[in-house]
Amino acid sequence: PLPLEIFASLDKLGKQDWGDTLENRDVRRFPDRSRSALLFGLVVSDGFIAVQAKDREAVKRIGRDVLNLSNVLGVNDEVAGHANAVMTEADKGEWSNVRMELDRTRQTVLDQMRKNRDEEMANLVSLGGWLGGTKALAQILRLNYSVEGSDLLNQPDLVRRLKEDFDKLPVASRRGALFVKVGETLKDLETLMKSNSSGEISAGNVSEISSKTTDLVDAIYES
């Protein structure tokens, strides 16, 4: 569930008003590394949204947020070059390069965490990235529903695997009301992302997916 893959799929939806899905978030530094890992994934996915919207200032703001969060996660040295390249390429309007550097940022963090045997944090970064991309997709489809587009949300097996990985995290890594909400939302999404008898994700389910992913993203940013 990589943001780069999600947004490559979104290109199939044609021209959309991505600016409507982009929010100017206040990214705080939490001492909780688990929340910071989720936030890191979300911020990177927001970077892809900003690229879709071709919003230079948003991309540069997100690059700074990436650097801030990488300090909390202990991967600043590995991420700094990519984050600075993101901001530089955004200034030049080289959007394909920005996408590439965002994906390299995400992959570098995952590789370093796994090298440090920090697998649970790597899984949360991946979950955050998938959640951010899925929220954006569901929001676009809620406003401009199509059967073809809704098929991109037909992901019950993927959500099941994400839920299984989440449930395997140490209790200390998923303690508190926020992480209870994460587990509950993943369970709900698994059901909502199953196609109906016609092989479609209904407009009603798309709306519910949009609502639940938005609520969870808001909770991660604001809790």
N, C-alpha and C positions, 0 to 999 in steps of 0.2 A: 504493500500500500504506500507507494512513494508519491510525494507531491508532484514530482516531475511527470510521472505516469498519469496521475489524475488530471493534471492540467493539459497534458497532451490529448487526453480523451475529451476534455471540455472544448478543445479547438473544433471538434466535430459539430458542436452546437452552433457554429457560426458566430457572427458578431453579436456581442452582448454588452450591456452596460455594466462592466465590472466595477466601475466606481461606486455603484450602489451597494456592492457587497464588501467594500473596503471601509474599515473603521479606524479612526485615530485612537488607538488604545494607549492607556497609561500602563506600561509594563513595569511592574514593581519587582524588586529583588526580594524574594522570600527565602528565609533560611532553610526551608524544606526543599531538599534536592529533588524529591519526587514531583512536586508541583513545578519546580523550575524546569525539569525535563519535559513535562507536558507542555509548558509554556514555550520552551525552545522549539518543539515541533510545530506548535501553533504559529509562532512568529515566522518560521521559515515558510509555512504554507501561506501566511499573509503576504510574504514577499512575492510569492508566485502570483497572488491576486493583484498586487501592485504592478507587477510586470504586465499582466493581462490588461490592466487599466492604463499602462504607460505613464504612471505617476512617479516622476523623479523624486519628489520630496518624500513621498511615502516610502519608497525603496531605501532612500538614504536614512530615514528614521529607523526603519526596520534593521538596516545594517548596524546601526548603533545599538539597537536592542539586542541583536545577536551577540555583539561583543560583551554587553553587560551580562547577559545570561551565561555566556561561556565562562566568565569568571566564577560564577556560582558553581558551575558544573566541573570546574577544574580543567578546562580544555582551551583556555584563552590562547596559549601559544600556538596551538594547532589551527585555531579558527581565524586568528587575526588577519592573516594574509587574504583569505577568501572574503571576509567581511569587508575589508578595505577595497578589494577588487569589485565587490558588488556595488559599493557607493561610487567608485570611479567610473565604472561602466554605465551606471544609471545616469550620471552626469552627462555622458557622451550620447545617451540614447541608444546604446548597443544592447537591445533587449534580449537577444538570444544569448549574448555573453553573460548577462545578469542571471538568466535562468540557469545557465551552466554553473556559474559560481555558487548560486544558492544550493543547487543539488550537490556540488562538491562540499559545501559547508556541512550539509546534513550528513553526507557519507563520511566525512572526516571525523565528525563527532561520534558517529556510531562505531567507526573502526577503532578510535582511541578508547572509547568506553569498553569495548569488547577486549581490547588489548589489556586494559586495566582490570579485566574480569568484573566489570560493572554492568553485567548483562541486563539487570532489571531496569537500570536507568536508560539503557539503549532501547529497550522495549517501550518505555514510556515516551521517549522522543518519537519513535515510529508511530505510536498511537496518537500523539498530539498532531503530527503531520497529517495522518489520515483523517482525523476528526476535522481539522481546519479545511481540508480540501472537500470533504463530504458536506460540510456545512455550506460552503460556497456553491457547490453543485446543486444541493437541495434548494437553496434560496433562489438560484436562477430558474430552476425547473418549477418551483412554486409559482413564480411570476409568469413563466412562459412554458407551460406544460406541453410536453409531447411524448408520445409513447416511445419513440426511438430514444429520446434523451433519458427517459425514466429507466431504460434498461441499464444505464450506467450505475444505477443504485441497486441493481439486483445482485447483492453481495452477502447473502446470509452465511455462506461458508466462511468467507473472509472474516465477518464479524464474530462468528463462533470461534475462530482461531485467535482473534484478538482478545476475546473474553477469556479463553483458556489460558493464554499467556498472562493476562492481567491477574487471574485467580491464582496463578503460581507464584506471584510476587510475594516476598516475605511480608508478614503482617505489618512490620515496622515501616515498610515502603508504601503502604496504602492505608494508613491509619487516618481516621477522621471523616467528617460528613462529606467532604468533597469526593473522596474516593469511594464512599458508599454510592454517591450519585453516579460516578463513572461506571461502576459495575451495573447498577440498575439501568442506566441508559444503554449500555451495550446489549443487555438482555432484551430491552424493548426494541432496539434497532434490528436485532436478528430476526424478530418476528415481522417487523414493518418492511424489511428488505426482501421478503419472499414474494415472488410473483404470484398473481392470482390465477384463476382457472383459464384466463385468456393469455397467460404468459406475460402479463404486464404488472408494473408497479403503479397502482392507481394514483390519481391526483390527490385523493384524500391521504394516502400513505405518504406521498411526497411531502405534503403539508405537515404531517406529523413528524416526519424525519427532519424537516427544516426546523420545526419548533424545538424538538428535543436536542438536536445538535447545537442550536443557538443557545438554549438554556445552559447546556453543559459548558460551552466555550465561555459564556459570560461568567459562569461560576469559577472557572479556572483562572480567568483574568482578574476577577474581583474579590474572590474569597480571602 
